[in-house]
Amino acid sequence: MNRKRISALMAACVAAGALAGCGSDGDGAGGKATGKIVVASVNNGPMMTMKELTPEFTKQTGIEVEYVMLTENDIRSKIQQDVAVGSNQFDVVTIGSTDAGPYLEAGWTAPLQPLLDGMPEADRRAYDFEDMIPANVSAYSSQTKGLAALPLYGESTMLMYRQDLFDAAGLTMPDAPTWQEVYELAKQLNNPAEGVVGMAIRGKAGYGENMFMFNGIMNAYGAQICDMNWNATYDTPEMKQAWEFYRKLQKDAGAPEASSNGYTETLNLMSSGGAAIYFDATVSADVFEADGSAVKGKMGYAKAPSGPGKSNTQAVGGWGIALTSGSKNKDAAFEFVKWVTSKDYVKLVAEAKGWLSVPSGARESTYKTPEYRALAPYADLVRESLETVQFDHPAVGDTPYVGNTLPNIPEWSGLGERLGALLADYISSDASTDTVLKGAQDAATQAFVDGGRVKG
């Protein structure tokens, strides 16, 4: 969403008489936590577990919790509409790293660091904020206003592949492959007649769907969304290479319905045994190794691929949980945010659902727990990816933005949606790359003009 759009929505909020809902701290977070809160959340597996275990929170605190849960694209839209105009329907929201900073800067969510600092000493020690993996703290912070959300679960990106299919074909996945190597392997293992595609990678349009995956490829090929002066760079040879590679990968080795496949669809494709290689968020590995998975015990894991431009292209992402600035019950809402991101919650999930269901990628202590490590052969790879991710230097060249696969700028939600639609159409057609990239260049340029970055 660009800055003009943010300003317009904030103005609408004032006009509607809802300024207190948009930016006020209300009653603060220092009073007695009682009553009822409403949580708006994506319906990913960890959040469904959160909802299932919430009666324990109510039992402990007396605070009732109502949920609104939707798919990724739908919940992003619903949350944005609510917080931007101060409808105040939600007290707590799950948001991605690319939204966290801009939402806080727009006054839609409340800064969390003062609330954490205001906790009693014993509570601060028990919560142990220092246990949070540092990359997540950066990803869920505003560059000007500090901590915007707490990570419910953190994730990087990595390759996950069927070791049994590789062994049967006499193939080997390198520990640190290039994208070209991945393409060749996926093409060899692509066998739709036997119900297995070579590559499962998101193709569904969305700034947090196909663009989350594609921007890693973009960085690997040495491209970036703009230069240091905010001039769009979708007309570069490196960008053209990245787009053409992604389409080639999807057409030659991907699912026939690739442009309809988002996170959930590709996850289901891989976990049901329908793909040889899968590239996505590291949190997916917990699903593949869980009981009931058709690929349990058959998987191998490797680093996010490099390209001709850049290695170390893994992402930092996941879902954080934030407190809306318009909440009328901030005390209760903050109690919930603390509960669901605490060490005690990790233990509760482990006891109720097993260690492979705990929120991974968020806390260092999870990766030191013997029970988790025994079930997660990818644990060290995930931790290494998060520890070495280059959040502040996503591309080969210098960039005016941070955030490796999801640029942490207000323009990205709107621009990413437009680019995601262009990319989804592109992989489903034989359209000229130059023509499509002209549209992408124009869209990016207009976004930066509207955002006040460059002159029109």
ZAKELO-519022 format. One line per 2 residues: number of its first residue (from 1); their letters; for each residue x, z, y of C-alpha. Coordinates in Angstrom, 2 decimals. Example, Ala and Ser with C-alpha at 12.3 -4.5 7.8 and 13.67 -1.06 7.14 Angstrom:
2
1 = as = 12.30:7.80:-4.50; 13.67:7.14:-1.06
This chain:
456
1 = mn = 0.00:0.00:0.00; 1.54:-0.96:3.35
3 = rk = 1.83:1.31:6.33; -0.90:-0.47:8.32
5 = ri = -3.25:0.12:5.41; -2.26:3.77:5.26
7 = sa = -2.83:4.10:9.01; -6.21:2.41:8.75
9 = lm = -7.33:4.68:5.96; -6.15:7.77:7.80
11 = aa = -8.03:6.58:10.88; -11.15:6.12:8.78
13 = cv = -10.70:9.63:7.54; -10.65:10.96:11.11
15 = aa = -13.66:8.86:12.04; -15.56:10.30:9.13
17 = ga = -14.83:13.80:10.34; -12.66:14.52:7.35
19 = la = -9.30:15.14:9.01; -9.07:18.61:7.52
21 = gc = -9.57:17.10:4.09; -6.82:14.53:4.62
23 = gs = -4.04:16.70:5.94; -4.99:20.36:6.17
25 = dg = -3.60:22.99:3.89; -7.05:24.58:3.72
27 = dg = -6.89:28.17:2.57; -3.30:27.83:1.41
29 = ag = -1.99:28.84:-1.98; -1.49:32.50:-1.36
31 = gk = -4.96:33.86:-2.12; -6.74:34.79:-5.32
33 = at = -6.96:31.89:-7.76; -10.56:31.60:-8.95
35 = gk = -13.34:29.08:-9.33; -13.26:25.50:-10.54
37 = iv = -10.95:22.53:-9.99; -11.25:18.82:-10.70
39 = va = -8.29:16.94:-12.18; -8.02:13.14:-11.96
41 = sv = -5.71:11.84:-14.67; -4.55:8.78:-16.52
43 = nn = -5.73:8.86:-20.13; -2.31:8.59:-21.76
45 = gp = -1.66:10.65:-24.88; 0.09:13.60:-23.17
47 = mm = -2.79:13.90:-20.71; -5.35:13.87:-23.50
49 = tm = -3.40:16.75:-25.02; -3.45:18.47:-21.62
51 = ke = -7.23:18.20:-21.53; -7.56:19.42:-25.11
53 = lt = -5.47:22.53:-24.41; -6.94:23.36:-21.00
55 = pe = -9.39:25.93:-22.47; -6.31:28.10:-22.99
57 = ft = -5.61:27.92:-19.25; -9.21:28.86:-18.50
59 = kq = -8.95:31.75:-20.96; -5.82:33.03:-19.22
61 = tg = -6.98:32.59:-15.62; -10.75:32.26:-15.56
63 = ie = -10.34:28.97:-13.68; -12.59:26.17:-14.95
65 = ve = -11.23:22.62:-15.05; -13.20:19.38:-14.94
67 = yv = -11.50:16.07:-15.77; -11.90:12.49:-14.59
69 = ml = -9.80:10.35:-16.93; -9.33:6.57:-16.78
71 = te = -6.84:3.87:-17.74; -3.65:3.48:-15.69
73 = nd = -4.76:0.78:-13.27; -8.23:2.27:-12.86
75 = ir = -7.10:5.85:-12.21; -4.49:4.73:-9.67
77 = sk = -7.20:2.90:-7.74; -9.70:5.76:-7.95
79 = iq = -7.19:8.40:-6.86; -5.94:6.25:-4.00
81 = qd = -9.44:5.63:-2.73; -10.30:9.33:-2.89
83 = va = -7.25:10.83:-1.24; -6.88:8.11:1.40
85 = vg = -10.30:8.69:2.96; -10.48:12.40:2.32
87 = sn = -13.40:12.43:-0.07; -11.91:15.60:-1.55
89 = qf = -13.33:14.97:-5.00; -10.07:15.94:-6.70
91 = dv = -7.89:19.03:-6.50; -5.11:17.82:-8.80
93 = vt = -4.02:14.24:-9.54; -1.56:12.62:-11.91
95 = ig = 0.61:10.09:-10.08; 3.53:7.86:-10.91
97 = st = 6.94:8.24:-9.30; 6.40:5.25:-7.01
99 = da = 3.31:6.92:-5.51; 4.65:10.44:-5.15
101 = gp = 6.72:10.04:-1.98; 4.35:7.72:-0.10
103 = yl = 1.33:9.91:-0.88; 3.07:13.00:0.49
105 = ea = 4.31:11.13:3.55; 0.76:9.91:4.24
107 = gw = -0.56:13.47:4.08; -2.67:12.81:0.99
109 = ta = -0.92:15.38:-1.20; 0.61:18.76:-0.43
111 = pl = 4.35:19.55:-0.44; 5.17:21.65:-3.49
113 = qp = 8.54:23.18:-2.64; 7.09:25.78:-0.23
115 = ll = 4.61:26.83:-2.90; 7.34:27.17:-5.52
117 = dg = 9.52:29.10:-3.08; 6.63:31.43:-2.34
119 = mp = 6.19:32.51:-5.94; 7.12:36.10:-6.82
121 = ea = 10.68:36.41:-8.11; 9.61:37.16:-11.68
123 = dr = 7.35:34.12:-11.72; 10.11:31.91:-10.33
125 = ra = 12.48:33.03:-13.07; 9.89:32.41:-15.77
127 = yd = 8.99:28.97:-14.40; 12.69:28.04:-14.09
129 = fe = 12.56:25.04:-11.76; 16.31:24.53:-12.29
131 = dm = 15.49:23.52:-15.87; 13.85:20.32:-14.60
133 = ip = 15.92:17.19:-15.29; 17.37:16.26:-11.85
135 = an = 16.45:12.56:-12.04; 12.78:13.52:-12.18
137 = vs = 13.05:15.75:-9.13; 14.47:12.81:-7.16
139 = ay = 11.85:10.42:-8.50; 8.96:12.69:-7.52
141 = ss = 10.23:13.54:-4.05; 9.72:12.08:-0.60
143 = qt = 12.93:11.20:1.23; 11.61:13.05:4.28
145 = kg = 9.21:15.73:3.03; 10.68:16.93:-0.26
147 = la = 9.04:17.58:-3.60; 5.74:15.71:-3.90
149 = al = 4.87:16.22:-7.58; 6.13:18.06:-10.63
151 = pl = 6.91:15.97:-13.71; 4.33:16.40:-16.43
153 = yg = 6.53:14.24:-18.58; 9.55:12.21:-17.63
155 = es = 10.72:8.99:-19.15; 13.39:6.39:-18.99
157 = tm = 13.33:3.00:-20.71; 15.00:1.91:-23.94
159 = lm = 14.73:-0.55:-26.79; 12.87:0.59:-29.90
161 = yr = 13.02:-1.65:-32.95; 12.13:-1.90:-36.63
163 = qd = 15.34:-1.02:-38.46; 13.74:-1.98:-41.77
165 = lf = 13.01:-5.53:-40.53; 16.52:-5.84:-39.13
167 = da = 18.01:-4.72:-42.44; 15.86:-7.13:-44.43
169 = ag = 16.95:-10.02:-42.21; 20.61:-8.98:-42.16
171 = lt = 20.55:-8.44:-38.39; 22.08:-5.73:-36.23
173 = mp = 20.90:-4.45:-32.88; 23.88:-3.55:-30.63
175 = da = 23.89:-0.02:-29.21; 24.04:-1.51:-25.71
177 = pt = 22.57:-5.04:-26.00; 22.21:-7.74:-23.39
179 = wq = 18.83:-9.31:-22.69; 20.07:-12.59:-24.15
181 = ev = 20.99:-10.81:-27.41; 17.55:-9.20:-27.49
183 = ye = 15.92:-12.61:-27.00; 17.86:-14.16:-29.89
185 = la = 17.01:-11.27:-32.21; 13.34:-11.25:-31.21
187 = kq = 13.07:-14.98:-31.75; 14.56:-14.71:-35.25
189 = ln = 12.17:-11.90:-36.20; 9.09:-13.48:-34.65
191 = np = 6.70:-14.13:-37.56; 3.07:-14.22:-36.43
193 = ae = 2.02:-15.66:-39.80; 3.02:-12.33:-41.34
195 = gv = 1.41:-10.32:-38.56; 4.66:-9.47:-36.71
197 = vg = 5.69:-10.71:-33.29; 9.32:-10.57:-32.28
199 = ma = 8.88:-8.74:-28.97; 6.33:-6.30:-27.59
201 = ir = 6.76:-5.94:-23.83; 4.11:-5.46:-21.19
203 = gk = 2.60:-8.58:-19.65; -0.56:-7.15:-18.11
205 = ag = -0.72:-7.40:-14.33; -0.15:-4.21:-12.38
207 = yg = 2.47:-2.66:-10.13; 2.95:0.05:-12.75
209 = en = 2.32:-2.25:-15.73; 4.22:-5.54:-16.06
211 = mf = 6.21:-4.89:-12.90; 7.56:-1.61:-14.29
213 = mf = 9.11:-3.56:-17.15; 9.99:-6.74:-15.29
215 = ng = 11.88:-5.05:-12.46; 14.37:-3.75:-15.01
217 = im = 14.98:-7.34:-16.07; 15.16:-8.37:-12.42
219 = na = 17.87:-5.78:-11.77; 19.74:-6.86:-14.91
221 = yg = 19.86:-10.45:-13.66; 21.30:-9.37:-10.32
223 = aq = 18.14:-9.85:-8.26; 16.37:-7.42:-5.92
225 = ic = 13.14:-7.44:-3.93; 14.81:-7.65:-0.50
227 = dm = 18.11:-7.37:1.33; 19.23:-4.46:3.51
229 = nw = 17.27:-5.89:6.44; 14.02:-6.04:4.45
231 = na = 14.13:-9.81:4.13; 12.36:-10.77:0.89
233 = ty = 14.65:-12.25:-1.78; 12.29:-13.87:-4.28
235 = dt = 13.83:-17.25:-3.45; 17.29:-16.49:-4.90
237 = pe = 18.83:-18.12:-7.99; 19.11:-14.68:-9.62
239 = mk = 15.39:-14.04:-9.19; 14.56:-17.45:-10.63
241 = qa = 16.71:-16.69:-13.68; 14.90:-13.39:-14.21
243 = we = 11.41:-14.91:-14.02; 12.32:-17.78:-16.32
245 = fy = 13.91:-15.43:-18.85; 10.86:-13.15:-18.92
247 = rk = 8.50:-16.09:-19.50; 10.79:-17.50:-22.21
249 = lq = 10.88:-14.12:-23.95; 7.09:-13.77:-23.88
251 = kd = 6.36:-17.37:-24.91; 8.97:-17.64:-27.68
253 = ag = 8.73:-14.17:-29.20; 5.92:-12.20:-27.55
255 = ap = 2.31:-11.62:-28.49; -0.08:-14.54:-27.91
257 = ea = -2.19:-12.32:-25.65; 0.85:-10.97:-23.75
259 = ss = -0.75:-11.24:-20.30; -3.51:-8.87:-21.46
261 = ng = -1.14:-6.29:-22.94; -0.27:-3.23:-20.90
263 = yt = 1.32:0.01:-21.99; -1.45:1.05:-24.37
265 = et = -1.78:-2.36:-26.02; 1.93:-2.85:-26.63
267 = ln = 2.27:0.73:-27.87; -0.53:0.16:-30.39
269 = lm = 0.99:-3.17:-31.44; 4.31:-1.53:-32.26
271 = ss = 2.97:1.67:-33.82; 0.72:-0.35:-36.14
273 = gg = 3.68:-2.37:-37.41; 2.82:-5.54:-35.50
275 = aa = 6.13:-6.02:-33.65; 9.84:-6.06:-34.45
277 = iy = 11.21:-4.99:-31.06; 9.57:-2.98:-28.30
279 = fd = 10.87:-2.32:-24.80; 9.12:0.33:-22.78
281 = at = 9.09:3.97:-21.79; 11.10:6.38:-23.91
283 = vs = 8.06:8.62:-24.35; 6.70:5.99:-26.75
285 = ad = 9.25:7.02:-29.37; 7.37:10.27:-29.94
287 = vf = 4.37:8.22:-31.03; 6.38:6.06:-33.42
289 = ea = 7.90:9.04:-35.21; 4.65:11.00:-35.44
291 = dg = 2.56:11.47:-38.55; 0.11:8.61:-38.96
293 = sa = 2.39:6.03:-37.40; 2.88:2.94:-39.56
295 = vk = 6.53:2.77:-38.44; 7.52:6.43:-38.86
297 = gk = 11.06:6.63:-40.24; 11.59:2.89:-39.85
299 = mg = 12.75:2.82:-36.23; 16.05:2.31:-34.46
301 = ya = 16.84:2.94:-30.80; 19.19:1.34:-28.25
303 = ka = 19.93:1.43:-24.53; 17.98:-0.58:-22.00
305 = ps = 19.49:-4.08:-22.04; 21.98:-5.29:-19.49
307 = gp = 22.11:-8.77:-17.97; 24.50:-11.14:-16.29
309 = gk = 24.16:-9.12:-13.09; 23.91:-5.44:-13.96
311 = sn = 24.20:-2.93:-16.75; 22.70:0.56:-16.52
313 = tq = 19.24:-0.83:-15.79; 17.15:1.92:-17.34
315 = av = 14.29:3.39:-15.35; 13.20:6.86:-14.42
317 = gg = 9.46:7.24:-14.39; 6.62:8.91:-16.18
319 = wg = 3.76:10.83:-14.66; 3.86:13.71:-12.25
321 = ia = 1.15:16.10:-11.23; 0.35:16.75:-7.59
323 = lt = -1.88:18.94:-5.47; -4.17:17.07:-3.09
325 = sg = -3.99:18.14:0.54; -7.79:18.07:0.71
327 = sk = -8.32:20.51:-2.16; -10.72:23.28:-1.29
329 = nk = -9.25:25.54:-3.96; -5.49:25.17:-3.62
331 = da = -4.71:28.52:-5.20; -6.43:27.61:-8.45
333 = af = -5.08:24.07:-8.31; -1.49:25.29:-7.93
335 = ef = -1.97:27.71:-10.82; -2.94:24.74:-12.98
337 = vk = 0.00:22.62:-11.79; 2.41:25.45:-12.64
339 = wv = 0.81:26.04:-16.03; 0.91:22.45:-17.24
341 = ts = 4.54:21.92:-16.18; 5.88:25.24:-17.47
343 = kd = 8.10:26.15:-20.42; 5.19:28.11:-21.85
345 = yv = 3.05:24.97:-21.87; 5.74:23.12:-23.83
347 = kl = 5.64:25.92:-26.40; 1.84:25.82:-26.48
349 = va = 1.82:22.08:-27.20; 4.47:22.53:-29.91
351 = ea = 2.39:25.22:-31.62; -0.88:23.32:-31.33
353 = kg = 0.21:19.72:-31.84; 3.78:19.76:-33.09
355 = wl = 7.11:19.22:-31.35; 6.73:15.44:-31.12
357 = sv = 3.70:15.95:-28.90; 5.45:18.09:-26.27
359 = ps = 5.94:16.63:-22.77; 9.36:15.04:-23.17
361 = ga = 11.83:13.94:-20.52; 10.92:16.66:-18.06
363 = re = 12.92:19.77:-18.97; 16.50:20.18:-20.14
365 = st = 15.48:22.99:-22.48; 13.36:20.64:-24.59
367 = yk = 16.49:18.67:-25.51; 18.28:21.86:-26.55
369 = tp = 15.51:22.96:-28.88; 16.54:22.52:-32.55
371 = ey = 12.96:21.90:-33.71; 12.55:18.98:-31.31
373 = ra = 15.97:17.50:-31.97; 15.36:17.56:-35.72
375 = la = 12.31:15.32:-35.31; 13.56:13.09:-32.47
377 = py = 16.58:10.98:-33.47; 16.48:9.39:-30.02
379 = ad = 16.74:12.67:-28.10; 20.36:12.27:-27.01
381 = lv = 19.81:8.65:-25.95; 16.84:9.60:-23.79
383 = re = 18.70:12.49:-22.20; 21.72:10.26:-21.51
385 = sl = 19.49:7.60:-19.96; 17.91:10.11:-17.61
387 = et = 21.22:11.73:-16.72; 22.89:8.41:-15.83
389 = vq = 19.97:6.51:-14.27; 20.83:4.99:-10.89
391 = fd = 17.70:5.93:-8.96; 19.46:5.60:-5.59
393 = hp = 21.23:2.32:-6.42; 18.82:0.18:-8.45
395 = av = 20.35:-3.25:-7.93; 23.76:-4.91:-7.94
397 = gd = 23.67:-5.18:-4.15; 22.73:-2.50:-1.65
399 = tp = 19.01:-2.00:-1.10; 17.04:-0.26:1.66
401 = yv = 14.80:1.29:-1.00; 15.37:3.69:-3.87
403 = gn = 13.63:3.73:-7.24; 15.04:1.41:-9.87
405 = tl = 12.05:-0.32:-11.47; 9.39:1.05:-9.15
407 = pn = 10.57:0.85:-5.53; 9.68:4.09:-3.79
409 = ip = 8.05:2.53:-0.73; 4.43:2.53:0.49
411 = ew = 4.24:-1.26:0.35; 4.87:-1.37:-3.39
413 = sg = 1.36:-0.57:-4.60; -0.15:-3.55:-2.81
415 = lg = 2.84:-5.86:-3.16; 3.39:-4.94:-6.79
417 = er = -0.23:-5.75:-7.61; 0.14:-9.21:-6.05
419 = lg = 3.45:-9.88:-7.78; 2.11:-8.55:-11.08
421 = al = -0.81:-10.98:-10.92; 1.53:-13.88:-10.18
423 = la = 3.81:-12.88:-13.05; 0.94:-12.48:-15.55
425 = dy = -0.40:-15.93:-14.66; 3.09:-17.40:-14.82
427 = is = 3.78:-16.34:-18.42; 0.44:-17.78:-19.49
429 = sd = 1.05:-21.19:-17.95; 3.55:-23.97:-17.47
431 = as = 3.52:-23.57:-13.71; 6.64:-24.49:-11.78
433 = td = 8.89:-21.48:-11.28; 9.72:-22.61:-7.75
435 = tv = 6.04:-22.83:-6.84; 5.25:-19.39:-8.20
437 = lk = 8.28:-17.83:-6.55; 7.25:-19.39:-3.24
439 = ga = 4.05:-17.35:-3.57; 6.05:-14.24:-4.44
441 = qd = 8.38:-14.76:-1.47; 5.43:-15.18:0.88
443 = aa = 3.71:-12.09:-0.52; 6.82:-9.93:-0.15
445 = tq = 7.53:-11.22:3.35; 3.97:-10.49:4.45
447 = af = 4.10:-7.01:2.95; 7.23:-6.18:4.91
449 = vd = 5.76:-7.66:8.08; 2.58:-5.61:7.64
451 = gg = 4.70:-2.54:6.93; 6.62:-2.98:10.17
453 = rv = 9.91:-3.65:8.35; 10.44:-7.15:9.80
455 = kg = 8.87:-9.21:12.55; 6.30:-11.84:11.66
